[in-house]
Amino acid sequence: MTMISGASQSGAQPEPRSRNYLTFLIVFLGSIALMDGYLSGVKASAIPYILKAYGIDAPTFSGLESIALIVTFFVFALNHLADVIGRKPGLLLLILGMGLSSLAILIWTPTLPLFMIFYAAATFFTVSNMWQVPASEEAPAARRARVVTLTAAIGLLPLQAILPPILVARLGLNWRWMYGIQFLFMLPVLLMWLFMRETSRYQVVQEQRRQDHVSRRFNLGLATMDRRDLRNIIFSSAVLICILLFVSLFFWCGYFFITLNGFTLTRWSAVFLAVLLMIMLGNLSGGWLLDRVGRKRGLIIGCAGCCIAIAGLGYAPGTIQIAMVAATGFFFGISSSWTAVYISEVFPTDRRATCVGWVTAASRISYVAGPALAALLLKAFPDMTIFWIATGLISLLPIVIVLVARPAETKQLALEEIAASH
């Protein structure tokens, strides 16, 4: 099979999009990221209600979660579709998957097994990160990190801190509306999808395939990957696994404040709002940082800051605890900006979504290992003092991986230059 590297065999770069369309695309993709971020983060507020509704304890839920989320290992198949049928059809599947799974949680979860099925389905679509691919492909090289992180920052708007107390505490709705509200949010996102164009780089790849008589077969990308792709998949997956392990433990801070520290949902939501705003600020700062000091240094700064901020949470007094989780959010925002930028820029266009899918699939080890590790730590240290020390140490692992692997720097390079030189 003919292999297509970069946007085309010749390495020609497509014409840039207009400023107005790029603005629309940022808003549209940011709205998809917002659905993704909300469904990924609302668990922090929903866990106490889930435990009460189904009569289980925290370690039991975490153990069941680690089993249910095995399905996320297969997300590479969803992402591969975006390379086979295009970015626009792939995003339609992603939007419908998140919205309809949210509706199912709202109306079809009278039992714990049904909840875990639809919770796993919703999580399956959130781990795709497919929205990062069009953002990276359409952004100018000099501002790619800032464009991608601005898109990601929209996804960090703190709806998961604002909506739960409104829906449950103020309006008196069932806690399942914490998830179900995303079905309603899906509707305007679908309307915006109608105005999206296929990315210019994917159009170049389509034309090259047509000229070379390369069929668009569903083969999971295995026939087109080379050693560089495999090396980048292994490196990116290793870093992402560590970051997601950290996230899996960090989002138990809702349980820590509500159940152990006696916060009400409203008070916790105020703290959570501060955390999410700091994550957004860190994400935007991370985009600037990655374009200025480079991808590797930006990641190191973010991960080191996470460790310093979170490790002593269990020993700090109440007001300091709030400041610590907020600071952790800021540095996590810097770290997460690396995942949004680097992983979507380092692979060639014709297999970018597929390789991103393999990275996210491989990193789903954290979706099994994270809850399992949380269950062990919660049983061993129910006051969560050592729990947070372990969380901080995990955030240092990406630094070790970067120092050992020594990946090439990609800042300021066009995607075609990255594909040709790495």
Secondary structure, DSSP 8 states (H G I E B T S, - for coil): -----TTSTT--------HHHHHHHHHHHHHHHHHHHHHHHTHHHHHHHHHHHHT--HHHHHHHHHHHGGGGGGHHHHHHHHHHT-HHHHHHHHHHHHHHHHHHHHHS-SSHHHHHHHHHHHHHHHT--TTHHHHHHHS-GGGHHHHHHHHHHHTTS-HHHHHHIIIIIIT---TTHHHHHHHHHHHHHHHHHTT----HHHHHHHHHHHHHT-----STTTTT--HHHHHHHHHHHHHHHHHHHHHHHHTTHHHIIIIIT---HHHHHHHHHHHHHHHHHHHHHHHHHHHHH-HHHHHHHHHHHHHHHHTTGGGS-HHHHHHHHHHHHHHHHHHHHHHHHHHHHSS-GGGHHHHHHHHHHHTTHHHHHHHHHHHHHHHH-TT-HHHHHHHHHHTTHHHHHHHHH-----TT--HHHHHHH-
